Amino acid sequence: MFLNFNAMDKLTLTTPALLFSAVSLILLAYTNRFLGYAAIIRQLYEKLKTNPERVLIDQINNLRKRLYLIRSMQLLGVGSLFFSVVSMFLLYIDITTMGVYAFGLGLVMMIVSLLLSAWEIQISVKALDLHLRDMEKMT
């Protein structure tokens, strides 16, 4: 098996607790991005009612993709926090093996959440680059 059982002896109750501050800050950042997109979507809704341009429809499709990515990032972040708490509980009641696996699952969920975050950032940069190109054409 690829899990070093000596690592189980080294995992203490404080190890999963270290994730709390990091995960909380990441979830706050994800929430801020979500709120920013919500404001942009509301603005685009008003623009689209008055002027249904193709560019706006493309922006809406881009925002929809980013919104769903943020939802997945948030859910994985919450799952990571949940499994960290489960890990702490299992370690507290001296079920070390399950505690280690719960902590590992929480770490994997956070890794996937961060990878999705990097993907969402790439999509955001491409969307902003399109705006910059449109502005260059106007000048």
C-alpha positions as CSV (number, residue, x, y, z in Angstrom):
1,M,0.0,0.0,0.0
2,F,1.3,3.5,-0.8
3,L,0.3,5.0,2.5
4,N,3.2,5.0,5.0
5,F,1.6,3.8,8.3
6,N,4.4,5.5,10.2
7,A,2.8,8.8,9.1
8,M,-0.3,7.8,11.0
9,D,1.6,8.0,14.2
10,K,2.8,11.5,13.4
11,L,-0.6,12.9,12.5
12,T,-1.9,14.8,15.5
13,L,-5.1,16.6,16.2
14,T,-3.4,20.0,15.4
15,T,-2.3,18.9,11.9
16,P,-5.8,19.1,10.3
17,A,-6.5,22.2,12.3
18,L,-3.8,24.0,10.4
19,L,-6.0,23.9,7.3
20,F,-8.8,25.9,9.0
21,S,-7.2,29.3,8.4
22,A,-6.0,28.5,4.9
23,V,-9.3,27.0,3.8
24,S,-11.3,29.9,5.4
25,L,-9.3,32.5,3.5
26,I,-9.6,30.6,0.3
27,L,-13.4,30.2,0.7
28,L,-13.5,34.0,1.4
29,A,-11.6,34.7,-1.8
30,Y,-14.0,32.3,-3.7
31,T,-17.0,34.1,-2.3
32,N,-15.7,37.5,-3.2
33,R,-15.2,36.3,-6.8
34,F,-18.7,34.9,-6.8
35,L,-20.1,38.2,-5.6
36,G,-18.2,40.1,-8.2
37,Y,-19.6,37.8,-10.9
38,A,-23.1,38.2,-9.5
39,A,-22.8,42.0,-9.8
40,I,-21.4,41.7,-13.4
41,I,-24.2,39.4,-14.4
42,R,-26.8,41.8,-13.0
43,Q,-25.3,44.6,-15.0
44,L,-25.2,42.5,-18.2
45,Y,-28.8,41.6,-17.7
46,E,-29.8,45.2,-17.8
47,K,-27.6,45.9,-20.9
48,L,-29.0,42.8,-22.7
49,K,-32.6,44.0,-22.1
50,T,-31.8,47.3,-23.9
51,N,-29.2,46.1,-26.5
52,P,-28.9,42.3,-27.2
53,E,-25.5,42.3,-28.8
54,R,-23.7,39.1,-29.7
55,V,-20.7,40.2,-27.6
56,L,-22.9,40.3,-24.5
57,I,-24.2,36.9,-25.2
58,D,-20.7,35.6,-25.5
59,Q,-19.8,37.3,-22.2
60,I,-22.9,35.7,-20.5
61,N,-21.7,32.2,-21.7
62,N,-18.2,32.9,-20.4
63,L,-19.6,34.1,-17.0
64,R,-21.9,31.0,-16.7
65,K,-18.8,28.7,-17.1
66,R,-16.9,30.7,-14.5
67,L,-19.8,30.8,-12.1
68,Y,-20.1,27.0,-12.3
69,L,-16.4,26.6,-11.7
70,I,-16.6,28.8,-8.7
71,R,-19.5,26.8,-7.3
72,S,-17.4,23.6,-7.7
73,M,-14.4,25.3,-6.1
74,Q,-16.5,26.4,-3.1
75,L,-18.1,22.9,-2.7
76,L,-14.7,21.3,-2.8
77,G,-13.3,23.8,-0.3
78,V,-16.2,23.2,2.0
79,G,-15.7,19.4,1.6
80,S,-12.0,19.9,2.4
81,L,-12.9,21.7,5.6
82,F,-15.6,19.1,6.5
83,F,-13.1,16.2,6.1
84,S,-10.5,18.1,8.1
85,V,-13.1,18.4,11.0
86,V,-14.0,14.7,10.6
87,S,-10.3,13.9,10.7
88,M,-9.9,15.9,13.9
89,F,-12.8,14.1,15.4
90,L,-11.6,10.7,14.5
91,L,-8.1,11.5,15.8
92,Y,-9.7,12.8,19.0
93,I,-11.6,9.5,19.6
94,D,-8.4,7.6,18.7
95,I,-9.5,6.2,15.3
96,T,-6.2,7.1,13.8
97,T,-6.3,5.2,10.5
98,M,-9.7,6.6,9.5
99,G,-8.6,10.0,10.7
100,V,-5.6,9.9,8.3
101,Y,-7.8,8.9,5.4
102,A,-10.3,11.6,6.1
103,F,-7.5,14.2,6.3
104,G,-6.0,12.8,3.0
105,L,-9.4,13.1,1.3
106,G,-9.7,16.7,2.6
107,L,-6.3,17.5,1.1
108,V,-7.2,16.0,-2.2
109,M,-10.4,18.0,-2.3
110,M,-8.5,21.2,-1.6
111,I,-6.0,20.4,-4.4
112,V,-8.8,19.9,-6.9
113,S,-10.4,23.1,-5.7
114,L,-7.1,25.0,-6.3
115,L,-6.7,23.5,-9.7
116,L,-10.2,24.6,-10.6
117,S,-9.3,28.0,-9.3
118,A,-6.3,28.2,-11.6
119,W,-8.5,27.1,-14.6
120,E,-11.1,29.8,-13.7
121,I,-8.4,32.4,-13.5
122,Q,-7.2,31.5,-17.0
123,I,-10.7,31.8,-18.3
124,S,-11.0,35.2,-16.6
125,V,-7.8,36.5,-18.2
126,K,-9.0,35.4,-21.6
127,A,-12.2,37.3,-21.1
128,L,-10.4,40.4,-20.0
129,D,-8.1,40.1,-23.0
130,L,-11.0,40.1,-25.3
131,H,-12.2,43.4,-23.8
132,L,-8.7,44.9,-24.2
133,R,-8.6,43.9,-27.9
134,D,-12.0,45.5,-28.4
135,M,-10.7,48.7,-26.7
136,E,-7.7,48.7,-29.0
137,K,-9.9,48.5,-32.0
138,M,-11.9,51.5,-30.8
139,T,-8.7,53.7,-30.6
